[in-house]
Amino acid sequence: MDTKTCIETCQACIRACQTCAAAMLNKESGSACPACCLTCSEVCAVCVNEMARGGKKSKEICELCARICTWCAEECRKAGHPHCLACAEACDRCAAACA
């Protein structure tokens, strides 16, 4: 994928993760959600910033972002709430774009 599409996919993932984390803050989930969402959104933001400035570490950060997104998607699927499933889908798209 091109940089612009990857940035947009990461930004969509940030929004989905923040929405999921906010909804899950006071719920028991049996998974790492919402902690995974907070970590994922932060890593996605670093990835977006590095790509936007054409940083030399974009590839490595994108690879890390893909791994974190995959983990977050797995954890959100375990939680199973509708916002968690939407987050998992956004994370899957982001992982594919960043891989």
mmCIF file as gemmi writes it, N, C-alpha and C atoms, coordinates in Angstrom:
data_model
loop_
_atom_site.group_PDB
_atom_site.id
_atom_site.type_symbol
_atom_site.label_atom_id
_atom_site.label_alt_id
_atom_site.label_comp_id
_atom_site.label_asym_id
_atom_site.label_entity_id
_atom_site.label_seq_id
_atom_site.pdbx_PDB_ins_code
_atom_site.Cartn_x
_atom_site.Cartn_y
_atom_site.Cartn_z
_atom_site.occupancy
_atom_site.B_iso_or_equiv
_atom_site.pdbx_formal_charge
_atom_site.auth_seq_id
_atom_site.auth_asym_id
_atom_site.pdbx_PDB_model_num
ATOM 1 N N . MET Axp A 1 ? 0.829 -1.189 0 1 0 ? 1 A 1
ATOM 2 C CA . MET Axp A 1 ? 0 0 0 1 0 ? 1 A 1
ATOM 3 C C . MET Axp A 1 ? 0.868 1.246 0 1 0 ? 1 A 1
ATOM 4 N N . ASP Axp A 2 ? 0.317 2.291 -0.527 1 0 ? 2 A 1
ATOM 5 C CA . ASP Axp A 2 ? 1.058 3.551 -0.537 1 0 ? 2 A 1
ATOM 6 C C . ASP Axp A 2 ? 0.978 4.217 0.838 1 0 ? 2 A 1
ATOM 7 N N . THR Axp A 3 ? 1.863 5.168 1.06 1 0 ? 3 A 1
ATOM 8 C CA . THR Axp A 3 ? 1.965 5.839 2.359 1 0 ? 3 A 1
ATOM 9 C C . THR Axp A 3 ? 0.667 6.53 2.752 1 0 ? 3 A 1
ATOM 10 N N . LYS Axp A 4 ? 0.025 7.2 1.808 1 0 ? 4 A 1
ATOM 11 C CA . LYS Axp A 4 ? -1.21 7.925 2.123 1 0 ? 4 A 1
ATOM 12 C C . LYS Axp A 4 ? -2.292 6.964 2.619 1 0 ? 4 A 1
ATOM 13 N N . THR Axp A 5 ? -2.449 5.835 1.946 1 0 ? 5 A 1
ATOM 14 C CA . THR Axp A 5 ? -3.454 4.852 2.354 1 0 ? 5 A 1
ATOM 15 C C . THR Axp A 5 ? -3.104 4.261 3.712 1 0 ? 5 A 1
ATOM 16 N N . CYS Axp A 6 ? -1.838 3.996 3.933 1 0 ? 6 A 1
ATOM 17 C CA . CYS Axp A 6 ? -1.406 3.441 5.216 1 0 ? 6 A 1
ATOM 18 C C . CYS Axp A 6 ? -1.674 4.431 6.349 1 0 ? 6 A 1
ATOM 19 N N . ILE Axp A 7 ? -1.381 5.693 6.12 1 0 ? 7 A 1
ATOM 20 C CA . ILE Axp A 7 ? -1.65 6.72 7.129 1 0 ? 7 A 1
ATOM 21 C C . ILE Axp A 7 ? -3.149 6.785 7.436 1 0 ? 7 A 1
ATOM 22 N N . GLU Axp A 8 ? -3.973 6.786 6.407 1 0 ? 8 A 1
ATOM 23 C CA . GLU Axp A 8 ? -5.423 6.848 6.612 1 0 ? 8 A 1
ATOM 24 C C . GLU Axp A 8 ? -5.937 5.621 7.348 1 0 ? 8 A 1
ATOM 25 N N . THR Axp A 9 ? -5.395 4.451 7.033 1 0 ? 9 A 1
ATOM 26 C CA . THR Axp A 9 ? -5.808 3.216 7.707 1 0 ? 9 A 1
ATOM 27 C C . THR Axp A 9 ? -5.393 3.245 9.175 1 0 ? 9 A 1
ATOM 28 N N . CYS Axp A 10 ? -4.197 3.745 9.455 1 0 ? 10 A 1
ATOM 29 C CA . CYS Axp A 10 ? -3.75 3.883 10.844 1 0 ? 10 A 1
ATOM 30 C C . CYS Axp A 10 ? -4.629 4.876 11.609 1 0 ? 10 A 1
ATOM 31 N N . GLN Axp A 11 ? -4.992 5.976 10.966 1 0 ? 11 A 1
ATOM 32 C CA . GLN Axp A 11 ? -5.846 6.966 11.63 1 0 ? 11 A 1
ATOM 33 C C . GLN Axp A 11 ? -7.226 6.378 11.947 1 0 ? 11 A 1
ATOM 34 N N . ALA Axp A 12 ? -7.755 5.577 11.054 1 0 ? 12 A 1
ATOM 35 C CA . ALA Axp A 12 ? -9.043 4.92 11.315 1 0 ? 12 A 1
ATOM 36 C C . ALA Axp A 12 ? -8.912 3.935 12.472 1 0 ? 12 A 1
ATOM 37 N N . CYS Axp A 13 ? -7.779 3.265 12.544 1 0 ? 13 A 1
ATOM 38 C CA . CYS Axp A 13 ? -7.538 2.334 13.644 1 0 ? 13 A 1
ATOM 39 C C . CYS Axp A 13 ? -7.442 3.079 14.97 1 0 ? 13 A 1
ATOM 40 N N . ILE Axp A 14 ? -6.788 4.22 14.978 1 0 ? 14 A 1
ATOM 41 C CA . ILE Axp A 14 ? -6.692 5.035 16.196 1 0 ? 14 A 1
ATOM 42 C C . ILE Axp A 14 ? -8.093 5.379 16.697 1 0 ? 14 A 1
ATOM 43 N N . ARG Axp A 15 ? -8.95 5.838 15.79 1 0 ? 15 A 1
ATOM 44 C CA . ARG Axp A 15 ? -10.321 6.204 16.186 1 0 ? 15 A 1
ATOM 45 C C . ARG Axp A 15 ? -11.075 4.998 16.747 1 0 ? 15 A 1
ATOM 46 N N . ALA Axp A 16 ? -10.97 3.857 16.085 1 0 ? 16 A 1
ATOM 47 C CA . ALA Axp A 16 ? -11.673 2.658 16.551 1 0 ? 16 A 1
ATOM 48 C C . ALA Axp A 16 ? -11.146 2.202 17.906 1 0 ? 16 A 1
ATOM 49 N N . CYS Axp A 17 ? -9.839 2.244 18.089 1 0 ? 17 A 1
ATOM 50 C CA . CYS Axp A 17 ? -9.245 1.837 19.367 1 0 ? 17 A 1
ATOM 51 C C . CYS Axp A 17 ? -9.654 2.775 20.499 1 0 ? 17 A 1
ATOM 52 N N . GLN Axp A 18 ? -9.668 4.059 20.243 1 0 ? 18 A 1
ATOM 53 C CA . GLN Axp A 18 ? -10.066 5.015 21.279 1 0 ? 18 A 1
ATOM 54 C C . GLN Axp A 18 ? -11.536 4.834 21.655 1 0 ? 18 A 1
ATOM 55 N N . THR Axp A 19 ? -12.378 4.59 20.667 1 0 ? 19 A 1
ATOM 56 C CA . THR Axp A 19 ? -13.797 4.344 20.928 1 0 ? 19 A 1
ATOM 57 C C . THR Axp A 19 ? -13.976 3.091 21.766 1 0 ? 19 A 1
ATOM 58 N N . CYS Axp A 20 ? -13.284 2.032 21.395 1 0 ? 20 A 1
ATOM 59 C CA . CYS Axp A 20 ? -13.37 0.768 22.115 1 0 ? 20 A 1
ATOM 60 C C . CYS Axp A 20 ? -12.85 0.918 23.542 1 0 ? 20 A 1
ATOM 61 N N . ALA Axp A 21 ? -11.703 1.548 23.691 1 0 ? 21 A 1
ATOM 62 C CA . ALA Axp A 21 ? -11.125 1.727 25.024 1 0 ? 21 A 1
ATOM 63 C C . ALA Axp A 21 ? -12.061 2.513 25.931 1 0 ? 21 A 1
ATOM 64 N N . ALA Axp A 22 ? -12.64 3.568 25.404 1 0 ? 22 A 1
ATOM 65 C CA . ALA Axp A 22 ? -13.56 4.378 26.21 1 0 ? 22 A 1
ATOM 66 C C . ALA Axp A 22 ? -14.771 3.568 26.65 1 0 ? 22 A 1
ATOM 67 N N . ALA Axp A 23 ? -15.278 2.735 25.761 1 0 ? 23 A 1
ATOM 68 C CA . ALA Axp A 23 ? -16.453 1.926 26.092 1 0 ? 23 A 1
ATOM 69 C C . ALA Axp A 23 ? -16.122 0.81 27.083 1 0 ? 23 A 1
ATOM 70 N N . MET Axp A 24 ? -14.869 0.366 27.09 1 0 ? 24 A 1
ATOM 71 C CA . MET Axp A 24 ? -14.49 -0.784 27.909 1 0 ? 24 A 1
ATOM 72 C C . MET Axp A 24 ? -13.862 -0.423 29.25 1 0 ? 24 A 1
ATOM 73 N N . LEU Axp A 25 ? -13.628 0.839 29.53 1 0 ? 25 A 1
ATOM 74 C CA . LEU Axp A 25 ? -12.883 1.215 30.725 1 0 ? 25 A 1
ATOM 75 C C . LEU Axp A 25 ? -13.421 0.631 32.021 1 0 ? 25 A 1
ATOM 76 N N . ASN Axp A 26 ? -14.699 0.494 32.156 1 0 ? 26 A 1
ATOM 77 C CA . ASN Axp A 26 ? -15.267 -0.005 33.409 1 0 ? 26 A 1
ATOM 78 C C . ASN Axp A 26 ? -15.928 -1.366 33.262 1 0 ? 26 A 1
ATOM 79 N N . LYS Axp A 27 ? -15.534 -2.122 32.251 1 0 ? 27 A 1
ATOM 80 C CA . LYS Axp A 27 ? -16.118 -3.444 32.025 1 0 ? 27 A 1
ATOM 81 C C . LYS Axp A 27 ? -15.071 -4.53 32.179 1 0 ? 27 A 1
ATOM 82 N N . GLU Axp A 28 ? -15.506 -5.675 32.664 1 0 ? 28 A 1
ATOM 83 C CA . GLU Axp A 28 ? -14.66 -6.866 32.681 1 0 ? 28 A 1
ATOM 84 C C . GLU Axp A 28 ? -14.783 -7.513 31.314 1 0 ? 28 A 1
ATOM 85 N N . SER Axp A 29 ? -13.653 -7.825 30.697 1 0 ? 29 A 1
ATOM 86 C CA . SER Axp A 29 ? -13.735 -8.376 29.348 1 0 ? 29 A 1
ATOM 87 C C . SER Axp A 29 ? -13.152 -9.77 29.215 1 0 ? 29 A 1
ATOM 88 N N . GLY Axp A 30 ? -12.324 -10.198 30.141 1 0 ? 30 A 1
ATOM 89 C CA . GLY Axp A 30 ? -11.672 -11.489 30 1 0 ? 30 A 1
ATOM 90 C C . GLY Axp A 30 ? -10.586 -11.469 28.935 1 0 ? 30 A 1
ATOM 91 N N . SER Axp A 31 ? -10.192 -10.277 28.54 1 0 ? 31 A 1
ATOM 92 C CA . SER Axp A 31 ? -9.135 -10.107 27.543 1 0 ? 31 A 1
ATOM 93 C C . SER Axp A 31 ? -8.283 -8.913 27.949 1 0 ? 31 A 1
ATOM 94 N N . ALA Axp A 32 ? -7.322 -8.574 27.113 1 0 ? 32 A 1
ATOM 95 C CA . ALA Axp A 32 ? -6.464 -7.421 27.383 1 0 ? 32 A 1
ATOM 96 C C . ALA Axp A 32 ? -7.132 -6.103 27.005 1 0 ? 32 A 1
ATOM 97 N N . CYS Axp A 33 ? -8.35 -6.169 26.471 1 0 ? 33 A 1
ATOM 98 C CA . CYS Axp A 33 ? -9.089 -4.96 26.109 1 0 ? 33 A 1
ATOM 99 C C . CYS Axp A 33 ? -9.572 -4.297 27.404 1 0 ? 33 A 1
ATOM 100 N N . PRO Axp A 34 ? -9.387 -3.04 27.637 1 0 ? 34 A 1
ATOM 101 C CA . PRO Axp A 34 ? -9.031 -1.943 26.755 1 0 ? 34 A 1
ATOM 102 C C . PRO Axp A 34 ? -7.546 -1.604 26.691 1 0 ? 34 A 1
ATOM 103 N N . ALA Axp A 35 ? -6.708 -2.27 27.489 1 0 ? 35 A 1
ATOM 104 C CA . ALA Axp A 35 ? -5.282 -1.927 27.485 1 0 ? 35 A 1
ATOM 105 C C . ALA Axp A 35 ? -4.671 -2.078 26.099 1 0 ? 35 A 1
ATOM 106 N N . CYS Axp A 36 ? -5.067 -3.118 25.376 1 0 ? 36 A 1
ATOM 107 C CA . CYS Axp A 36 ? -4.508 -3.316 24.035 1 0 ? 36 A 1
ATOM 108 C C . CYS Axp A 36 ? -4.885 -2.154 23.118 1 0 ? 36 A 1
ATOM 109 N N . CYS Axp A 37 ? -6.083 -1.619 23.282 1 0 ? 37 A 1
ATOM 110 C CA . CYS Axp A 37 ? -6.541 -0.515 22.438 1 0 ? 37 A 1
ATOM 111 C C . CYS Axp A 37 ? -5.73 0.749 22.684 1 0 ? 37 A 1
ATOM 112 N N . LEU Axp A 38 ? -5.401 0.995 23.936 1 0 ? 38 A 1
ATOM 113 C CA . LEU Axp A 38 ? -4.596 2.177 24.257 1 0 ? 38 A 1
ATOM 114 C C . LEU Axp A 38 ? -3.193 2.048 23.677 1 0 ? 38 A 1
ATOM 115 N N . THR Axp A 39 ? -2.596 0.876 23.819 1 0 ? 39 A 1
ATOM 116 C CA . THR Axp A 39 ? -1.269 0.637 23.252 1 0 ? 39 A 1
ATOM 117 C C . THR Axp A 39 ? -1.312 0.732 21.735 1 0 ? 39 A 1
ATOM 118 N N . CYS Axp A 40 ? -2.306 0.106 21.143 1 0 ? 40 A 1
ATOM 119 C CA . CYS Axp A 40 ? -2.426 0.092 19.685 1 0 ? 40 A 1
ATOM 120 C C . CYS Axp A 40 ? -2.596 1.502 19.129 1 0 ? 40 A 1
ATOM 121 N N . SER Axp A 41 ? -3.448 2.302 19.738 1 0 ? 41 A 1
ATOM 122 C CA . SER Axp A 41 ? -3.66 3.65 19.218 1 0 ? 41 A 1
ATOM 123 C C . SER Axp A 41 ? -2.396 4.499 19.334 1 0 ? 41 A 1
ATOM 124 N N . GLU Axp A 42 ? -1.63 4.296 20.405 1 0 ? 42 A 1
ATOM 125 C CA . GLU Axp A 42 ? -0.383 5.042 20.566 1 0 ? 42 A 1
ATOM 126 C C . GLU Axp A 42 ? 0.653 4.639 19.522 1 0 ? 42 A 1
ATOM 127 N N . VAL Axp A 43 ? 0.778 3.341 19.269 1 0 ? 43 A 1
ATOM 128 C CA . VAL Axp A 43 ? 1.74 2.87 18.267 1 0 ? 43 A 1
ATOM 129 C C . VAL Axp A 43 ? 1.31 3.318 16.873 1 0 ? 43 A 1
ATOM 130 N N . CYS Axp A 44 ? 0.015 3.281 16.596 1 0 ? 44 A 1
ATOM 131 C CA . CYS Axp A 44 ? -0.482 3.764 15.299 1 0 ? 44 A 1
ATOM 132 C C . CYS Axp A 44 ? -0.156 5.245 15.112 1 0 ? 44 A 1
ATOM 133 N N . ALA Axp A 45 ? -0.282 6.027 16.172 1 0 ? 45 A 1
ATOM 134 C CA . ALA Axp A 45 ? 0.025 7.455 16.077 1 0 ? 45 A 1
ATOM 135 C C . ALA Axp A 45 ? 1.507 7.675 15.782 1 0 ? 45 A 1
ATOM 136 N N . VAL Axp A 46 ? 2.369 6.913 16.421 1 0 ? 46 A 1
ATOM 137 C CA . VAL Axp A 46 ? 3.802 7.013 16.141 1 0 ? 46 A 1
ATOM 138 C C . VAL Axp A 46 ? 4.062 6.636 14.679 1 0 ? 46 A 1
ATOM 139 N N . CYS Axp A 47 ? 3.409 5.597 14.218 1 0 ? 47 A 1
ATOM 140 C CA . CYS Axp A 47 ? 3.561 5.149 12.833 1 0 ? 47 A 1
ATOM 141 C C . CYS Axp A 47 ? 3.12 6.242 11.856 1 0 ? 47 A 1
ATOM 142 N N . VAL Axp A 48 ? 1.966 6.842 12.106 1 0 ? 48 A 1
ATOM 143 C CA . VAL Axp A 48 ? 1.47 7.926 11.252 1 0 ? 48 A 1
ATOM 144 C C . VAL Axp A 48 ? 2.472 9.071 11.22 1 0 ? 48 A 1
ATOM 145 N N . ASN Axp A 49 ? 2.956 9.478 12.38 1 0 ? 49 A 1
ATOM 146 C CA . ASN Axp A 49 ? 3.9 10.6 12.448 1 0 ? 49 A 1
ATOM 147 C C . ASN Axp A 49 ? 5.19 10.299 11.693 1 0 ? 49 A 1
ATOM 148 N N . GLU Axp A 50 ? 5.702 9.105 11.859 1 0 ? 50 A 1
ATOM 149 C CA . GLU Axp A 50 ? 6.953 8.73 11.186 1 0 ? 50 A 1
ATOM 150 C C . GLU Axp A 50 ? 6.768 8.698 9.666 1 0 ? 50 A 1
ATOM 151 N N . MET Axp A 51 ? 5.641 8.141 9.211 1 0 ? 51 A 1
ATOM 152 C CA . MET Axp A 51 ? 5.383 8.105 7.762 1 0 ? 51 A 1
ATOM 153 C C . MET Axp A 51 ? 5.164 9.501 7.203 1 0 ? 51 A 1
ATOM 154 N N . ALA Axp A 52 ? 4.44 10.334 7.939 1 0 ? 52 A 1
ATOM 155 C CA . ALA Axp A 52 ? 4.117 11.679 7.452 1 0 ? 52 A 1
ATOM 156 C C . ALA Axp A 52 ? 5.365 12.529 7.244 1 0 ? 52 A 1
ATOM 157 N N . ARG Axp A 53 ? 6.37 12.31 8.073 1 0 ? 53 A 1
ATOM 158 C CA . ARG Axp A 53 ? 7.586 13.099 7.917 1 0 ? 53 A 1
ATOM 159 C C . ARG Axp A 53 ? 8.643 12.376 7.088 1 0 ? 53 A 1
ATOM 160 N N . GLY Axp A 54 ? 8.278 11.193 6.547 1 0 ? 54 A 1
ATOM 161 C CA . GLY Axp A 54 ? 9.226 10.452 5.721 1 0 ? 54 A 1
ATOM 162 C C . GLY Axp A 54 ? 10.419 9.953 6.505 1 0 ? 54 A 1
ATOM 163 N N . GLY Axp A 55 ? 10.161 9.591 7.757 1 0 ? 55 A 1
ATOM 164 C CA . GLY Axp A 55 ? 11.235 9.161 8.65 1 0 ? 55 A 1
ATOM 165 C C . GLY Axp A 55 ? 11.938 7.901 8.18 1 0 ? 55 A 1
ATOM 166 N N . LYS Axp A 56 ? 13.183 7.774 8.582 1 0 ? 56 A 1
ATOM 167 C CA . LYS Axp A 56 ? 14.012 6.651 8.165 1 0 ? 56 A 1
ATOM 168 C C . LYS Axp A 56 ? 13.614 5.337 8.83 1 0 ? 56 A 1
ATOM 169 N N . LYS Axp A 57 ? 12.859 5.394 9.882 1 0 ? 57 A 1
ATOM 170 C CA . LYS Axp A 57 ? 12.455 4.184 10.605 1 0 ? 57 A 1
ATOM 171 C C . LYS Axp A 57 ? 11.007 3.79 10.318 1 0 ? 57 A 1
ATOM 172 N N . SER Axp A 58 ? 10.432 4.335 9.272 1 0 ? 58 A 1
ATOM 173 C CA . SER Axp A 58 ? 9.029 4.034 8.94 1 0 ? 58 A 1
ATOM 174 C C . SER Axp A 58 ? 8.779 2.541 8.8 1 0 ? 58 A 1
ATOM 175 N N . LYS Axp A 59 ? 9.66 1.854 8.09 1 0 ? 59 A 1
ATOM 176 C CA . LYS Axp A 59 ? 9.45 0.417 7.855 1 0 ? 59 A 1
ATOM 177 C C . LYS Axp A 59 ? 9.417 -0.359 9.163 1 0 ? 59 A 1
ATOM 178 N N . GLU Axp A 60 ? 10.397 -0.104 10.035 1 0 ? 60 A 1
ATOM 179 C CA . GLU Axp A 60 ? 10.445 -0.83 11.307 1 0 ? 60 A 1
ATOM 180 C C . GLU Axp A 60 ? 9.249 -0.5 12.189 1 0 ? 60 A 1
ATOM 181 N N . ILE Axp A 61 ? 8.862 0.766 12.215 1 0 ? 61 A 1
ATOM 182 C CA . ILE Axp A 61 ? 7.714 1.159 13.033 1 0 ? 61 A 1
ATOM 183 C C . ILE Axp A 61 ? 6.436 0.561 12.465 1 0 ? 61 A 1
ATOM 184 N N . CYS Axp A 62 ? 6.307 0.533 11.15 1 0 ? 62 A 1
ATOM 185 C CA . CYS Axp A 62 ? 5.128 -0.082 10.529 1 0 ? 62 A 1
ATOM 186 C C . CYS Axp A 62 ? 5.051 -1.574 10.847 1 0 ? 62 A 1
ATOM 187 N N . GLU Axp A 63 ? 6.182 -2.249 10.859 1 0 ? 63 A 1
ATOM 188 C CA . GLU Axp A 63 ? 6.195 -3.675 11.2 1 0 ? 63 A 1
ATOM 189 C C . GLU Axp A 63 ? 5.736 -3.896 12.639 1 0 ? 63 A 1
ATOM 190 N N . LEU Axp A 64 ? 6.212 -3.058 13.555 1 0 ? 64 A 1
ATOM 191 C CA . LEU Axp A 64 ? 5.77 -3.135 14.946 1 0 ? 64 A 1
ATOM 192 C C . LEU Axp A 64 ? 4.279 -2.837 15.033 1 0 ? 64 A 1
ATOM 193 N N . CYS Axp A 65 ? 3.841 -1.827 14.316 1 0 ? 65 A 1
ATOM 194 C CA . CYS Axp A 65 ? 2.428 -1.45 14.314 1 0 ? 65 A 1
ATOM 195 C C . CYS Axp A 65 ? 1.565 -2.632 13.852 1 0 ? 65 A 1
ATOM 196 N N . ALA Axp A 66 ? 1.998 -3.321 12.818 1 0 ? 66 A 1
ATOM 197 C CA . ALA Axp A 66 ? 1.245 -4.478 12.318 1 0 ? 66 A 1
ATOM 198 C C . ALA Axp A 66 ? 1.134 -5.556 13.398 1 0 ? 66 A 1
ATOM 199 N N . ARG Axp A 67 ? 2.213 -5.817 14.109 1 0 ? 67 A 1
ATOM 200 C CA . ARG Axp A 67 ? 2.175 -6.842 15.174 1 0 ? 67 A 1
ATOM 201 C C . ARG Axp A 67 ? 1.256 -6.428 16.323 1 0 ? 67 A 1
ATOM 202 N N . ILE Axp A 68 ? 1.331 -5.163 16.72 1 0 ? 68 A 1
ATOM 203 C CA . ILE Axp A 68 ? 0.474 -4.664 17.802 1 0 ? 68 A 1
ATOM 204 C C . ILE Axp A 68 ? -0.989 -4.695 17.372 1 0 ? 68 A 1
ATOM 205 N N . CYS Axp A 69 ? -1.264 -4.307 16.148 1 0 ? 69 A 1
ATOM 206 C CA . CYS Axp A 69 ? -2.642 -4.324 15.642 1 0 ? 69 A 1
ATOM 207 C C . CYS Axp A 69 ? -3.202 -5.742 15.61 1 0 ? 69 A 1
ATOM 208 N N . THR Axp A 70 ? -2.382 -6.705 15.225 1 0 ? 70 A 1
ATOM 209 C CA . THR Axp A 70 ? -2.822 -8.104 15.199 1 0 ? 70 A 1
ATOM 210 C C . THR Axp A 70 ? -3.166 -8.577 16.606 1 0 ? 70 A 1
ATOM 211 N N . TRP Axp A 71 ? -2.322 -8.245 17.569 1 0 ? 71 A 1
ATOM 212 C CA . TRP Axp A 71 ? -2.582 -8.592 18.965 1 0 ? 71 A 1
ATOM 213 C C . TRP Axp A 71 ? -3.868 -7.938 19.457 1 0 ? 71 A 1
ATOM 214 N N . CYS Axp A 72 ? -4.041 -6.662 19.162 1 0 ? 72 A 1
ATOM 215 C CA . CYS Axp A 72 ? -5.232 -5.951 19.613 1 0 ? 72 A 1
ATOM 216 C C . CYS Axp A 72 ? -6.49 -6.551 18.997 1 0 ? 72 A 1
ATOM 217 N N . ALA Axp A 73 ? -6.427 -6.891 17.722 1 0 ? 73 A 1
ATOM 218 C CA . ALA Axp A 73 ? -7.588 -7.503 17.062 1 0 ? 73 A 1
ATOM 219 C C . ALA Axp A 73 ? -7.966 -8.812 17.756 1 0 ? 73 A 1
ATOM 220 N N . GLU Axp A 74 ? -6.984 -9.619 18.087 1 0 ? 74 A 1
ATOM 221 C CA . GLU Axp A 74 ? -7.247 -10.892 18.778 1 0 ? 74 A 1
ATOM 222 C C . GLU Axp A 74 ? -7.896 -10.653 20.135 1 0 ? 74 A 1
ATOM 223 N N . GLU Axp A 75 ? -7.379 -9.699 20.884 1 0 ? 75 A 1
ATOM 224 C CA . GLU Axp A 75 ? -7.916 -9.411 22.216 1 0 ? 75 A 1
ATOM 225 C C . GLU Axp A 75 ? -9.33 -8.836 22.144 1 0 ? 75 A 1
ATOM 226 N N . CYS Axp A 76 ? -9.565 -7.954 21.198 1 0 ? 76 A 1
ATOM 227 C CA . CYS Axp A 76 ? -10.896 -7.362 21.07 1 0 ? 76 A 1
ATOM 228 C C . CYS Axp A 76 ? -11.931 -8.404 20.634 1 0 ? 76 A 1
ATOM 229 N N . ARG Axp A 77 ? -11.515 -9.345 19.796 1 0 ? 77 A 1
ATOM 230 C CA . ARG Axp A 77 ? -12.444 -10.42 19.414 1 0 ? 77 A 1
ATOM 231 C C . ARG Axp A 77 ? -12.838 -11.25 20.63 1 0 ? 77 A 1
ATOM 232 N N . LYS Axp A 78 ? -11.895 -11.476 21.554 1 0 ? 78 A 1
ATOM 233 C CA . LYS Axp A 78 ? -12.192 -12.224 22.776 1 0 ? 78 A 1
ATOM 234 C C . LYS Axp A 78 ? -13.259 -11.5 23.596 1 0 ? 78 A 1
ATOM 235 N N . ALA Axp A 79 ? -13.176 -10.174 23.652 1 0 ? 79 A 1
ATOM 236 C CA . ALA Axp A 79 ? -14.138 -9.401 24.438 1 0 ? 79 A 1
ATOM 237 C C . ALA Axp A 79 ? -15.526 -9.494 23.821 1 0 ? 79 A 1
ATOM 238 N N . GLY Axp A 80 ? -15.604 -9.462 22.493 1 0 ? 80 A 1
ATOM 239 C CA . GLY Axp A 80 ? -16.837 -9.753 21.781 1 0 ? 80 A 1
ATOM 240 C C . GLY Axp A 80 ? -17.917 -8.686 21.709 1 0 ? 80 A 1
ATOM 241 N N . HIS Axp A 81 ? -17.741 -7.548 22.335 1 0 ? 81 A 1
ATOM 242 C CA . HIS Axp A 81 ? -18.74 -6.489 22.252 1 0 ? 81 A 1
ATOM 243 C C . HIS Axp A 81 ? -18.753 -5.901 20.839 1 0 ? 81 A 1
ATOM 244 N N . PRO Axp A 82 ? -19.866 -5.319 20.408 1 0 ? 82 A 1
ATOM 245 C CA . PRO Axp A 82 ? -19.916 -4.761 19.043 1 0 ? 82 A 1
ATOM 246 C C . PRO Axp A 82 ? -18.8 -3.753 18.758 1 0 ? 82 A 1
ATOM 247 N N . HIS Axp A 83 ? -18.516 -2.849 19.715 1 0 ? 83 A 1
ATOM 248 C CA . HIS Axp A 83 ? -17.434 -1.888 19.485 1 0 ? 83 A 1
ATOM 249 C C . HIS Axp A 83 ? -16.082 -2.581 19.457 1 0 ? 83 A 1
ATOM 250 N N . CYS Axp A 84 ? -15.928 -3.672 20.189 1 0 ? 84 A 1
ATOM 251 C CA . CYS Axp A 84 ? -14.687 -4.446 20.171 1 0 ? 84 A 1
ATOM 252 C C . CYS Axp A 84 ? -14.504 -5.13 18.817 1 0 ? 84 A 1
ATOM 253 N N . LEU Axp A 85 ? -15.592 -5.655 18.279 1 0 ? 85 A 1
ATOM 254 C CA . LEU Axp A 85 ? -15.508 -6.315 16.973 1 0 ? 85 A 1
ATOM 255 C C . LEU Axp A 85 ? -15.2 -5.306 15.871 1 0 ? 85 A 1
ATOM 256 N N . ALA Axp A 86 ? -15.768 -4.097 15.986 1 0 ? 86 A 1
ATOM 257 C CA . ALA Axp A 86 ? -15.453 -3.038 15.022 1 0 ? 86 A 1
ATOM 258 C C . ALA Axp A 86 ? -13.989 -2.644 15.144 1 0 ? 86 A 1
ATOM 259 N N . CYS Axp A 87 ? -13.488 -2.594 16.356 1 0 ? 87 A 1
ATOM 260 C CA . CYS Axp A 87 ? -12.079 -2.278 16.591 1 0 ? 87 A 1
ATOM 261 C C . CYS Axp A 87 ? -11.196 -3.368 15.994 1 0 ? 87 A 1
ATOM 262 N N . ALA Axp A 88 ? -11.57 -4.622 16.2 1 0 ? 88 A 1
ATOM 263 C CA . ALA Axp A 88 ? -10.792 -5.738 15.651 1 0 ? 88 A 1
ATOM 264 C C . ALA Axp A 88 ? -10.695 -5.64 14.13 1 0 ? 88 A 1
ATOM 265 N N . GLU Axp A 89 ? -11.781 -5.278 13.485 1 0 ? 89 A 1
ATOM 266 C CA . GLU Axp A 89 ? -11.768 -5.133 12.025 1 0 ? 89 A 1
ATOM 267 C C . GLU Axp A 89 ? -10.837 -4 11.597 1 0 ? 89 A 1
ATOM 268 N N . ALA Axp A 90 ? -10.898 -2.874 12.302 1 0 ? 90 A 1
ATOM 269 C CA . ALA Axp A 90 ? -10.011 -1.748 11.979 1 0 ? 90 A 1
ATOM 270 C C . ALA Axp A 90 ? -8.551 -2.14 12.205 1 0 ? 90 A 1
ATOM 271 N N . CYS Axp A 91 ? -8.294 -2.883 13.27 1 0 ? 91 A 1
ATOM 272 C CA . CYS Axp A 91 ? -6.937 -3.334 13.552 1 0 ? 91 A 1
ATOM 273 C C . CYS Axp A 91 ? -6.439 -4.303 12.471 1 0 ? 91 A 1
ATOM 274 N N . ASP Axp A 92 ? -7.322 -5.194 12.013 1 0 ? 92 A 1
ATOM 275 C CA . ASP Axp A 92 ? -6.946 -6.116 10.938 1 0 ? 92 A 1
ATOM 276 C C . ASP Axp A 92 ? -6.57 -5.351 9.671 1 0 ? 92 A 1
ATOM 277 N N . ARG Axp A 93 ? -7.363 -4.339 9.326 1 0 ? 93 A 1
ATOM 278 C CA . ARG Axp A 93 ? -7.058 -3.526 8.134 1 0 ? 93 A 1
ATOM 279 C C . ARG Axp A 93 ? -5.72 -2.802 8.304 1 0 ? 93 A 1
ATOM 280 N N . CYS Axp A 94 ? -5.498 -2.281 9.487 1 0 ? 94 A 1
ATOM 281 C CA . CYS Axp A 94 ? -4.261 -1.556 9.746 1 0 ? 94 A 1
ATOM 282 C C . CYS Axp A 94 ? -3.061 -2.511 9.702 1 0 ? 94 A 1
ATOM 283 N N . ALA Axp A 95 ? -3.201 -3.693 10.296 1 0 ? 95 A 1
ATOM 284 C CA . ALA Axp A 95 ? -2.115 -4.661 10.265 1 0 ? 95 A 1
ATOM 285 C C . ALA Axp A 95 ? -1.758 -5.032 8.826 1 0 ? 95 A 1
ATOM 286 N N . ALA Axp A 96 ? -2.773 -5.211 8 1 0 ? 96 A 1
ATOM 287 C CA . ALA Axp A 96 ? -2.53 -5.562 6.593 1 0 ? 96 A 1
ATOM 288 C C . ALA Axp A 96 ? -1.829 -4.404 5.857 1 0 ? 96 A 1
ATOM 289 N N . ALA Axp A 97 ? -2.244 -3.18 6.157 1 0 ? 97 A 1
ATOM 290 C CA . ALA Axp A 97 ? -1.655 -2.014 5.491 1 0 ? 97 A 1
ATOM 291 C C . ALA Axp A 97 ? -0.213 -1.795 5.936 1 0 ? 97 A 1
ATOM 292 N N . CYS Axp A 98 ? 0.089 -2.104 7.174 1 0 ? 98 A 1
ATOM 293 C CA . CYS Axp A 98 ? 1.41 -1.823 7.721 1 0 ? 98 A 1
ATOM 294 C C . CYS Axp A 98 ? 2.411 -2.973 7.531 1 0 ? 98 A 1
ATOM 295 N N . ALA Axp A 99 ? 1.907 -4.141 7.231 1 0 ? 99 A 1
ATOM 296 C CA . ALA Axp A 99 ? 2.794 -5.327 7.11 1 0 ? 99 A 1
ATOM 297 C C . ALA Axp A 99 ? 3.762 -5.182 5.951 1 0 ? 99 A 1
